[in-house]
Amino acid sequence: PGTRTEVPRKEFSPDSTRYAIPVYARFRRPELEAKLESLRAFAEDYERNVVEEGDPGLGIITHGIPYQYVKEVAPEATILRLGMLYPLPEKKLKEFCARFEQVFVVEESEGFIQQEMASLGIHNVVGKERFTNIGELSADLVAGGLKGTPTPEDLSKEIAVLPRPPKLCAGCPHSGTLSALRKLKVLVTGDIGCYTLGCLPPLNAIDTTFCMGASIGNASGFSKAGEEKVVAVIGDSTFLHSGLPSLMSAVYNQIPTTMILLDNSTTGMTGHQEHPGTGHTLQDSPAPSVDFEALIRSIGVQHCTVIDPYELKDMRRSVKDALAHPGPAVVIARGPCVLLPEEKGKERIPYWVDEEACIQCEYCYESGCPALIRGAEYPWIREWECIGCDICAQLCPVDAILPVETAPSSVSKEG
């Protein structure tokens, strides 16, 4: 990583006509329009909005990655390659399209360029009628749209392609919480974070996820609509970012919302950034750490408990108690992310599967742990990946998953 340097301070010149936007926005609109007009003029001569001459009978307008597909399947075409998409170069576009009876617009996702061209009065274009807005384009799809060639046959239904869904890390504390929620058969409103993966098999524990901070508001809404067993799950950083107002609203309106705060002491999904609850700044300097219990009680939540998410029975009991509480209730599932440096440095005792005791019930797979592999007959655990959290062992009804120190020396713990 590079060395952090301090940026010289720039003086701020107070000017309410520029910075008090709600008051002066109307009066500054002419200035904005003038800037846009300057940008339109700039776009006409911008060097990255360039025409590549070719076949005078085949004109294509494209940009970015789709340009590479176009060059691959139609290298002979005359191409207007756009390097600046807003505002579009109106004059250049009209002159280009006037040269052809029909022009193809090849762009990813929605037909933004095509729609903007229509607003400019350019209508001899073919775009999303031929090039899908579902998924990503490819050279084959572009060839099909340009030349009508059939796209390659989808062989996925004939070939057993090994599925590789995203999973939580081996030993992730969220796995314990999500396993407990699935067992309780409650409606779970999710949020944005690693735990969003809880909506996928085999966890199948999260029913809704929309945007950052939505889980608590969604849970409150379901409760108001008559759902009796609703639980919101939200991470510690997401809660501080945008979840707290919804919890305050639930308290204020006395909605019996049950929330689980997944406190893994970091912002895991986006790279383990610090947040106000970790005790460090982004520059890794010591900082005050939010006391989640005190914060939650200070806004009026009377039922707030802290639980170890690796203890599945305790987790289920705590959630049941929270659901039974007549008002808003919070369960803090506190377990540090296993990828934090201090956690990765800990000595761990992995587990193994005793095939003689295993009854092949497959309950252990419900943990969703990537260290637990489907063998030919019995599950087996990758010793080098297992951190010994014992979630799978708790799911096993016959105690067939044990610490490796109990395994006979003749047994291969790697399967």
C-alpha positions as CSV (number, residue, x, y, z in Angstrom):
1,P,0.0,0.0,0.0
2,G,1.1,3.6,-0.6
3,T,2.1,6.1,2.0
4,R,-0.7,8.3,3.3
5,T,0.1,12.0,2.8
6,E,-1.7,15.1,4.1
7,V,-3.4,17.2,1.5
8,P,-2.8,21.0,1.8
9,R,-5.7,22.8,3.2
10,K,-7.7,25.0,0.8
11,E,-9.4,28.1,2.1
12,F,-13.2,28.0,2.0
13,S,-14.8,31.2,0.7
14,P,-18.3,31.5,2.1
15,D,-20.9,32.1,-0.6
16,S,-24.5,31.1,0.3
17,T,-25.6,31.5,-3.3
18,R,-23.4,28.6,-4.2
19,Y,-23.8,26.4,-1.2
20,A,-27.3,26.9,0.2
21,I,-28.7,24.8,-2.5
22,P,-32.4,24.5,-1.5
23,V,-32.7,28.3,-1.4
24,Y,-30.7,29.3,-4.5
25,A,-31.1,26.3,-6.8
26,R,-33.8,28.0,-8.9
27,F,-31.6,31.1,-9.4
28,R,-28.5,29.1,-10.3
29,R,-30.3,26.9,-12.9
30,P,-29.2,29.2,-15.8
31,E,-25.6,28.7,-14.8
32,L,-26.1,24.9,-14.8
33,E,-27.6,25.1,-18.2
34,A,-24.7,27.1,-19.5
35,K,-22.3,24.5,-18.1
36,L,-24.2,21.7,-19.9
37,E,-24.1,23.7,-23.1
38,S,-20.3,24.0,-22.8
39,L,-20.1,20.3,-22.2
40,R,-22.2,19.6,-25.3
41,A,-19.8,21.7,-27.4
42,F,-16.9,19.9,-25.8
43,A,-18.4,16.5,-26.6
44,E,-18.5,17.4,-30.3
45,D,-14.7,17.7,-30.5
46,Y,-13.7,15.3,-27.7
47,E,-11.0,13.0,-29.0
48,R,-12.5,9.9,-27.5
49,N,-15.8,10.3,-29.4
50,V,-14.2,9.1,-32.6
51,V,-15.4,7.6,-36.0
52,E,-13.5,4.6,-37.2
53,E,-14.2,4.4,-41.0
54,G,-15.0,1.0,-42.6
55,D,-17.9,-0.5,-44.6
56,P,-20.1,2.4,-45.8
57,G,-23.1,0.1,-45.5
58,L,-22.7,-0.9,-41.9
59,G,-22.8,1.8,-39.2
60,I,-22.5,1.0,-35.5
61,I,-22.6,3.2,-32.4
62,T,-21.1,1.7,-29.3
63,H,-18.9,2.3,-26.2
64,G,-16.7,0.7,-23.6
65,I,-16.7,-3.1,-23.4
66,P,-19.3,-3.6,-26.2
67,Y,-16.9,-1.9,-28.5
68,Q,-14.6,-4.9,-28.1
69,Y,-17.4,-7.3,-29.0
70,V,-18.3,-5.2,-32.1
71,K,-14.7,-5.2,-33.3
72,E,-14.5,-9.0,-32.9
73,V,-17.7,-9.8,-34.8
74,A,-17.8,-6.9,-37.3
75,P,-14.3,-5.5,-37.8
76,E,-15.3,-4.2,-41.2
77,A,-18.0,-1.9,-39.8
78,T,-17.9,1.9,-39.6
79,I,-18.0,2.6,-35.9
80,L,-18.7,5.7,-33.9
81,R,-17.0,4.9,-30.6
82,L,-18.3,7.0,-27.7
83,G,-15.9,7.8,-24.9
84,M,-18.3,10.4,-23.3
85,L,-21.9,9.4,-22.8
86,Y,-23.4,12.6,-21.3
87,P,-24.1,14.9,-22.8
88,L,-23.9,13.1,-26.2
89,P,-22.4,14.8,-29.3
90,E,-25.7,15.7,-31.0
91,K,-24.2,17.1,-34.2
92,K,-21.7,14.2,-34.6
93,L,-24.5,11.6,-34.0
94,K,-26.8,13.2,-36.6
95,E,-24.1,13.4,-39.2
96,F,-23.1,9.8,-38.6
97,C,-26.6,8.5,-38.8
98,A,-27.4,10.5,-41.9
99,R,-24.8,8.3,-43.7
100,F,-26.7,5.1,-43.2
101,E,-30.2,3.7,-43.8
102,Q,-30.0,2.0,-40.4
103,V,-27.5,2.3,-37.5
104,F,-27.0,-0.3,-34.8
105,V,-26.6,0.9,-31.2
106,V,-24.7,-1.6,-29.1
107,E,-24.7,-0.9,-25.4
108,E,-24.8,-2.8,-22.1
109,S,-27.9,-2.9,-19.9
110,E,-30.7,-0.4,-20.6
111,G,-30.9,1.5,-23.9
112,F,-29.6,4.9,-22.6
113,I,-27.8,6.0,-25.7
114,Q,-30.7,4.8,-27.9
115,Q,-33.2,6.8,-25.8
116,E,-31.1,9.9,-25.8
117,M,-30.7,9.7,-29.5
118,A,-34.5,9.4,-29.9
119,S,-34.9,12.6,-27.8
120,L,-32.5,14.3,-30.3
121,G,-34.8,13.2,-33.2
122,I,-32.6,10.4,-34.5
123,H,-34.8,7.4,-35.3
124,N,-33.0,5.3,-37.9
125,V,-31.5,3.2,-35.1
126,V,-31.8,-0.4,-34.0
127,G,-30.7,-1.1,-30.4
128,K,-32.4,-3.0,-27.6
129,E,-34.7,-4.6,-30.2
130,R,-31.7,-6.8,-31.1
131,F,-29.4,-6.6,-28.1
132,T,-30.7,-7.8,-24.8
133,N,-30.8,-5.8,-21.6
134,I,-30.7,-9.0,-19.5
135,G,-27.3,-10.0,-18.1
136,E,-24.2,-9.0,-20.0
137,L,-23.5,-8.9,-23.7
138,S,-21.0,-11.2,-25.4
139,A,-19.4,-11.5,-28.8
140,D,-22.0,-14.2,-29.6
141,L,-24.9,-12.1,-28.6
142,V,-23.6,-9.1,-30.5
143,A,-23.1,-11.3,-33.6
144,G,-26.7,-12.5,-33.3
145,G,-28.0,-9.0,-33.1
146,L,-25.9,-7.7,-36.0
147,K,-26.1,-10.6,-38.4
148,G,-28.9,-12.7,-37.2
149,T,-26.6,-15.6,-36.6
150,P,-27.9,-18.1,-34.0
151,T,-26.4,-17.9,-30.6
152,P,-24.5,-21.0,-29.4
153,E,-26.7,-23.7,-27.9
154,D,-27.1,-23.6,-24.1
155,L,-25.6,-26.9,-22.9
156,S,-26.0,-26.2,-19.2
157,K,-29.0,-28.4,-19.1
158,E,-27.2,-31.3,-20.7
159,I,-23.9,-31.0,-18.8
160,A,-23.7,-31.2,-15.0
161,V,-21.8,-28.0,-14.4
162,L,-20.4,-27.9,-10.9
163,P,-22.3,-25.1,-9.1
164,R,-20.1,-22.5,-7.3
165,P,-22.4,-20.3,-5.4
166,P,-20.9,-17.6,-3.1
167,K,-20.7,-18.7,0.5
168,L,-19.9,-17.3,3.9
169,C,-16.3,-18.0,5.1
170,A,-15.6,-21.2,7.1
171,G,-16.5,-20.5,10.7
172,C,-18.2,-17.2,10.0
173,P,-20.2,-16.2,13.1
174,H,-23.2,-15.2,10.9
175,S,-23.6,-18.9,10.0
176,G,-24.6,-19.7,13.6
177,T,-27.2,-16.9,13.7
178,L,-28.6,-17.8,10.3
179,S,-28.7,-21.5,11.2
180,A,-30.7,-20.7,14.3
181,L,-33.1,-18.5,12.4
182,R,-33.8,-21.2,9.8
183,K,-34.6,-23.6,12.6
184,L,-37.1,-21.2,14.2
185,K,-39.0,-20.8,10.9
186,V,-39.4,-17.0,11.3
187,L,-39.7,-14.3,8.6
188,V,-36.3,-12.7,8.3
189,T,-35.8,-9.3,6.7
190,G,-32.2,-8.9,5.7
191,D,-29.8,-6.1,5.0
192,I,-26.6,-5.3,3.1
193,G,-23.5,-7.2,4.2
194,C,-21.9,-10.7,4.0
195,Y,-25.0,-12.1,5.7
196,T,-27.0,-11.2,2.6
197,L,-25.7,-14.6,1.4
198,G,-28.1,-16.2,4.0
199,C,-30.8,-16.1,1.4
200,L,-29.0,-18.8,-0.7
201,P,-29.1,-22.5,-0.1
202,P,-28.3,-24.3,2.1
203,L,-28.9,-21.6,4.7
204,N,-32.2,-20.3,3.2
205,A,-32.7,-18.0,6.2
206,I,-33.3,-14.6,4.7
207,D,-36.5,-13.7,3.0
208,T,-36.0,-10.0,1.9
209,T,-33.1,-7.7,1.1
210,F,-33.5,-4.4,-0.5
211,C,-31.1,-1.7,0.5
212,M,-28.8,-0.6,3.2
213,G,-30.7,-0.1,6.5
214,A,-34.0,-1.5,5.1
215,S,-34.2,-4.6,7.4
216,I,-35.6,-2.9,10.5
217,G,-38.1,-0.8,8.6
218,N,-39.2,-3.8,6.6
219,A,-39.6,-5.8,9.9
220,S,-41.7,-3.0,11.4
221,G,-43.9,-2.9,8.3
222,F,-44.4,-6.7,8.4
223,S,-45.3,-6.4,12.1
224,K,-47.8,-3.6,11.4
225,A,-49.3,-5.8,8.6
226,G,-50.0,-8.6,11.0
227,E,-47.0,-10.9,10.7
228,E,-46.3,-12.3,14.2
229,K,-42.8,-13.7,13.9
230,V,-40.5,-11.3,12.1
231,V,-36.8,-10.8,12.7
232,A,-34.6,-8.1,11.2
233,V,-30.9,-8.9,10.8
234,I,-28.3,-6.1,10.3
235,G,-24.6,-5.8,10.6
236,D,-22.8,-3.5,13.1
237,S,-21.4,-1.1,10.5
238,T,-24.7,-1.1,8.5
239,F,-26.6,-0.4,11.7
240,L,-24.5,2.6,12.5
241,H,-24.6,3.8,8.9
242,S,-28.4,3.7,8.4
243,G,-30.2,1.3,10.7
244,L,-30.4,3.3,13.9
245,P,-33.1,5.7,12.7
246,S,-35.5,2.8,11.8
247,L,-35.0,1.3,15.3
248,M,-35.7,4.6,16.9
249,S,-38.9,4.9,14.8
250,A,-39.9,1.4,15.9
251,V,-39.4,2.4,19.6
252,Y,-41.2,5.7,19.0
253,N,-44.2,4.0,17.4
254,Q,-44.0,1.0,19.9
255,I,-43.8,-1.6,17.1
256,P,-42.8,-5.0,18.5
257,T,-39.8,-5.2,16.1
258,T,-37.2,-7.9,16.8
259,M,-33.7,-7.1,15.6
260,I,-30.5,-9.1,15.6
261,L,-27.4,-7.0,15.5
262,L,-24.7,-9.1,13.8
263,D,-21.7,-7.5,15.5
264,N,-18.5,-8.9,13.9
265,S,-16.4,-5.9,14.8
266,T,-15.7,-4.8,11.2
267,T,-17.1,-3.8,7.9
268,G,-16.5,-7.3,6.5
269,M,-18.1,-7.3,3.0
270,T,-16.2,-4.3,1.6
271,G,-12.7,-5.0,2.9
272,H,-12.7,-4.8,6.7
273,Q,-12.8,-1.1,7.1
274,E,-13.1,0.4,10.6
275,H,-16.3,2.0,11.8
276,P,-17.4,3.9,15.0
277,G,-17.9,0.6,16.8
278,T,-14.4,-0.9,16.3
279,G,-12.3,1.5,18.4
280,H,-10.1,2.6,15.5
281,T,-10.3,5.2,12.8
282,L,-9.7,4.5,9.1
283,Q,-6.2,5.6,9.7
284,D,-5.9,2.9,12.4
285,S,-5.6,5.5,15.2
286,P,-7.3,4.7,18.6
287,A,-10.9,6.1,18.8
288,P,-13.9,5.9,21.1
289,S,-15.9,2.7,20.4
290,V,-19.7,2.8,20.4
291,D,-21.2,0.8,23.2
292,F,-24.0,-0.9,21.3
293,E,-25.9,-2.1,24.4
294,A,-25.9,1.4,25.9
295,L,-26.8,3.1,22.6
296,I,-29.7,0.7,22.0
297,R,-31.0,1.1,25.6
298,S,-30.6,4.9,25.4
299,I,-33.2,5.1,22.6
300,G,-35.8,3.2,24.7
301,V,-35.3,-0.5,23.9
302,Q,-36.0,-2.3,27.1
303,H,-35.1,-5.8,25.9
304,C,-31.5,-6.1,24.8
305,T,-29.3,-9.2,25.2
306,V,-25.8,-10.2,24.0
307,I,-25.3,-13.7,22.7
308,D,-22.5,-15.8,21.3
309,P,-23.7,-16.7,17.7
310,Y,-21.7,-20.0,17.8
311,E,-24.0,-21.3,20.6
312,L,-27.0,-22.4,18.5
313,K,-29.3,-23.4,21.3
314,D,-28.7,-20.2,23.3
315,M,-29.2,-18.2,20.0
316,R,-32.6,-19.8,19.4
317,R,-33.6,-19.2,23.0
318,S,-32.6,-15.6,22.9
319,V,-34.5,-15.0,19.7
320,K,-37.6,-16.7,21.1
321,D,-37.4,-14.4,24.2
322,A,-37.0,-11.3,22.0
323,L,-40.1,-12.3,19.9
324,A,-42.1,-12.8,23.1
325,H,-41.3,-9.3,24.3
326,P,-44.3,-6.9,23.8
327,G,-42.1,-4.1,22.5
328,P,-39.0,-3.6,20.3
329,A,-36.3,-6.1,21.2
330,V,-32.7,-6.5,20.2
331,V,-30.3,-9.5,20.3
332,I,-26.7,-8.7,19.8
333,A,-24.9,-11.7,18.2
334,R,-21.3,-10.8,19.0
335,G,-18.6,-12.8,17.2
336,P,-15.6,-11.3,15.4
337,C,-15.0,-11.8,11.7
338,V,-12.8,-14.8,11.3
339,L,-10.7,-12.9,8.7
340,L,-9.6,-10.2,11.1
341,P,-5.8,-10.5,11.6
342,E,-6.1,-11.2,15.3
343,E,-8.6,-14.0,14.6
344,K,-6.5,-15.5,11.8
345,G,-3.6,-15.7,14.1
346,K,-5.3,-17.8,16.7
347,E,-4.5,-21.5,17.2
348,R,-7.5,-23.6,16.1
349,I,-8.5,-27.2,16.5
350,P,-10.3,-28.4,13.4
351,Y,-13.0,-31.1,13.3
352,W,-13.4,-34.4,11.5
353,V,-16.3,-36.8,10.6
354,D,-16.5,-40.2,12.2
355,E,-17.9,-42.3,9.4
356,E,-18.7,-45.1,11.7
357,A,-21.1,-42.9,13.7
358,C,-22.4,-40.8,10.8
359,I,-26.0,-41.7,9.7
360,Q,-25.8,-39.7,6.5
361,C,-28.7,-37.4,7.5
362,E,-26.9,-34.4,5.9
363,Y,-28.0,-32.0,8.6
364,C,-24.4,-30.8,8.9
365,Y,-24.5,-29.4,5.3
366,E,-27.1,-26.9,6.5
367,S,-24.3,-24.9,8.1
368,G,-23.3,-23.8,4.6
369,C,-19.6,-24.1,5.6
370,P,-17.2,-24.3,2.7
371,A,-14.9,-26.4,4.7
372,L,-17.5,-29.2,4.9
373,I,-17.4,-31.2,1.6
374,R,-19.8,-33.8,0.2
375,G,-17.8,-37.0,-0.1
376,A,-18.8,-40.1,-2.1
377,E,-20.8,-41.5,0.8
378,Y,-20.0,-39.4,3.9
379,P,-19.3,-35.7,4.5
380,W,-15.6,-34.8,5.1
381,I,-14.0,-31.7,6.5
382,R,-11.0,-29.9,5.0
383,E,-8.8,-29.7,8.0
384,W,-6.7,-26.8,6.6
385,E,-9.9,-24.7,6.2
386,C,-11.9,-25.6,9.3
387,I,-11.5,-23.2,12.2
388,G,-13.2,-25.4,14.8
389,C,-16.3,-23.3,15.3
390,D,-18.3,-26.5,15.8
391,I,-21.5,-25.3,14.2
392,C,-21.7,-28.4,12.1
393,A,-21.1,-30.5,15.2
394,Q,-24.0,-28.9,16.9
395,L,-26.2,-29.7,13.9
396,C,-25.2,-33.3,13.9
397,P,-27.8,-35.4,15.8
398,V,-25.5,-38.3,16.6
399,D,-22.3,-36.6,17.6
400,A,-20.4,-37.8,14.6
401,I,-18.4,-34.6,14.1
402,L,-15.6,-34.3,16.6
403,P,-12.3,-32.4,17.2
404,V,-9.4,-34.0,15.2
405,E,-7.5,-34.7,18.4
406,T,-10.1,-37.5,19.0
407,A,-9.6,-39.1,15.6
408,P,-7.7,-42.5,15.4
409,S,-4.3,-42.0,13.8
410,S,-5.3,-44.4,11.0
411,V,-8.1,-42.2,9.9
412,S,-7.5,-39.6,7.2
413,K,-9.2,-36.4,8.3
414,E,-8.9,-35.0,4.9
415,G,-11.4,-37.6,3.5
